[in-house]
């Protein structure tokens, strides 16, 4: 074999190695076994030709370097397992669920036309004109509920749900309700505390009591605390409003549910991937969770 032919063989080996590297990156760190075997045979052929050639025609340092680098890259790509694989999901869901492994800001401050919260162990309403501050606590563990809505009056009401900081181990569910533009955020965790700022005319509806209009001369906080029950927040978003969720969160035990069939008034889930006790960060999941259905 001439020197030119051997160089062509080395170049072919180099090109095949680059293709295998690109394929491995796209597939998350693996290449087909057939591709690996083909590369190994080609590298072996280069080695055999180098030994069978006359002594005066030794392999160039360039060819030797290419051969060693190729074997190293192929071995790493074939046997190594990556810790994370980046994926993107574009899915239509009925419900999203996950658990937070650390304290995080779940939602940013959001102005809402109305907000309903249930499952509260304590509700603190601020002073409004001649109305004294009020603390509402249920007599048992059943929890209390409140609905706050912007109302017309001397000053049109403004309702803002403060940024929601959620402690570690909190379980979170998010789904759309049957009411247009309304989302239900459910939280289960220890020592949950929420706060909403109210200003102007606000309609306050307590469980078992007709709604009353409160007039606040300046922004005041409404404090809500959890007990043993889950907290449900029904958030009515204005038409065309963008979501207020944090653009990225570290989560675990991620699960999806899609309901696309109804039967006798009951929802039948047709797509419900199993929850993976896996970390997800900006669309990243562990290598052993790539088979999620």
N, C-alpha and C positions, 0 to 999 in steps of 0.2 A: 504494500500500500504506500503510495507517495505521501510526501509531507503535506501536500495540499489536501489530499483526501482525508488524512488524519485530522487536519485542522477543521475541515468541514464536519467530520464526525463529532469533534469537540464542540463546535458551534451548535450542532443539532442537540447534543446533550444539554448544553446551556439553555437553549430555547425551551426544550421540554421541561426543564426544571423550573423556569420562570412561569410557564403555563400551569404547572402543578401548584406552585406557590399561590398564584392568583385564584385558582380553583379552591384551594384550601381556605383562603381568606373569605371567599364568598360563602362557603358551606359551613363556616363556624369552626374550622380547625382540622378538618378531615379531608382525605382524598380517596377516591376509589382504590381498592386493593389492586385492580388490574393496572391502573396507572402507575402505582408504586412499583409493581413488578416489572413493568416495561422500562421504567427509569433505571431500576437496579440492573436489568439485563444490559441496557445500553451502556451504563457506567462500567459494567464488567467487561463489555466488548472493548471499550477504550483501553481498559487496563491490560487485556490480553494482547491487543495490537501493540501496546507499548513494549511488552516483554518479548514479543515475537519479531519486532523490527530489528534491523542490524544495529550494532552498537553505535555506529556513527550517526544514526538517526534517532537520537533520544527525544523523548517528549519535551516540548518547551515548558519552561516554568509556568507560562500562562495556562497551558492545558492541564498541568498537574494541579494548579490552584483551582481551576474550574471544576475538576473532578472532585477534589476534596470538599469544596464548598457545596457542590450539588448533593453529595452524600449526606452532609451535615443537615442541609435544609430539608431534604426528603425525610430523613429519620425524625427530625423534630416535628414536622407536619403530620407524619403518620402516627407517631406514638404519643405525642403530647396532647393533653386535653385542656382546653381553655376554661378559665374559671367563669367567664361571663360571655354571653352572646347578645349583641345588640339587635333588637327587632323593632319593627313598627307595626302597630295594629290599627286598622281602620274597620271598626265593627259597629253594627247596629244592635244596641242592647236595651233590655227592659230594666235591668238592675246591675249595678256594680258594687262589689263588696271587697273589703280589704281590712287589714289590721296594721296599726302604726307601731313600729318597733321602737320609736323614740318620739319625744315631744316635738310637735311641728305645728306650723301655721297652716291650717287646712283651707280656710277661705280668707279673702281680703275683706276689708270694710265694704259693705254693699248697701246701697239705698234701695229700699223696697216699698211698693205700695201697701203691702200687708205682710204680716208674719204670724204664723200660728205655731205655738210650742206646747207640747204635752209631755207628761211624765215627770213633771217638776216636783221636787221636794220642798222648794222654797221660791217665792216670787216677791220681789221688792219693787213697789211702785213709788216713784218720787212725788214730792209735793207738787200740786198743780193748783195755783190760785189759792182759794180758801180750803182746798182739800189737803188734809194732813198726809204725810207719807204713810204708806200701807204695806204691811208684810202679810202675805198669804201663805199658809202652810196647811196641807191637808191633815185631817185627824188620824189618818191611817197611812199605810204604805202604797195606796193606790195612785198617788200623785195628783197634781192639779194641772190645769191647762189655762192658757191665755191666748187671745188673738188680738194683735195690734194692727190698726189700719189707719192710713192717712185719711183725714176728713176735711171737708170745707168748713171754714169759720172765719173769725177775724183774721187769723193767719193760717193759711193752708198748712196742714200737718206734713211733717217730714220725718220719716222713719229710716234709721240706718242701723243695720246689724254690724256690730264691731267685728274686727278681725278675730277669727275663731282659732285660738291656740289650744290644741288637743294634747293631753298627756299620752305617754307611751302606753302600749297595750290596748288602746281604745279600738274597738271594732266599729267600722264605718260601713254604712250602706247608703247608696244614692239611687233614686229612681224617679221617673216622672209619674205624676198622679193622673187621674182621669180629668182633672181640671186643666184647661189650656194654660200654658206658661207657668205651671206650678211644679216645683220639684220638692221631693221629700228627702231630707237628710236625716238619717237615723244614727244615733251614737250610743254605744254601750261601753262604759269605762268608769274608772274611779274619779271622784271629785271633779266632775264636769261643771264648768261655770260659763255662762253666756251673758252678754251684755248688749243691749240695744239703746241707741240714743234717740230720744223723742223730742220733737220741737213743734210748737204750734198746736193745731187741733188734731187730736189723736182719739180714735174710737177704741176703747178698751173693753174687750169681752172676756169675762171670767167664767169658769165652768159653773153652770147652774144659775148664772145671773145675767139679766138682760144687758146688752152692751151700753156703755155710758161714754159720753164725750168728755175728754180731759183737755184743758187748754194750758199749754206750757209756754211761759213767757220767754224761756231760753232753753237751750238743749239740756236735757236731764237724762240720767242713766236709769234704765230698767234692768235690774239684776235678776238672773235666773240660775238656780242651782239644781243639780241632779240628786237623786236618791238611789234607791235600789233598782228603779225601773230604767228602761231605755228612754232616751229623749228623742222625740220626733220634731223636726223643724219643717214646716210647710212654708216654702218661700215662693211668693208670687213675683216673678220677674217681669219687668215691663217688656212689651213687645219689641223685639230686635235687640234686647240687651245681651251682652256677652257674659259668659260664665264668670263667676267671681272666684273660682277655685285657684289655688296656688298652681303656677305653671309646672311645678315639679314637686313630687313628694317621694320619700322613701317608704315603701310599703312591703308587707308580707302577707301570705295567705290570700293572694289575689284570686277572685272568682268572678265569673260573668254569668248572666242569665238572660236569655232572650225568650220572650213569649210571642209566638207568631200564630197561635191557633186558640180559638175559644170554643168551649163546648158547654152548653146549658149554663151559661153565665160564669163558668169557672175557667181560669187561665190554665193552659197546658204548656209548660215549658218544653220547647223543642230543641233548644241549644243551651246546654248548661255545662260548660267545661268544669272539670273537677278542680277544687281549690288546690293549689300547689303551695306547700309551706316553703315558699321561695321568695327571695328578695327581688324587688323590681325597682330600678332606678332609671328614670328617663328611658323606659322601654327595655331595660336590661334584665334578663333572667338567667339563673345559673344554667350551666351546660346540661345538667341532668333534668332540667325542666323544659327542654325544647320540644318534648313530645306532647305538650298540653293540647288537649282536643278543644 
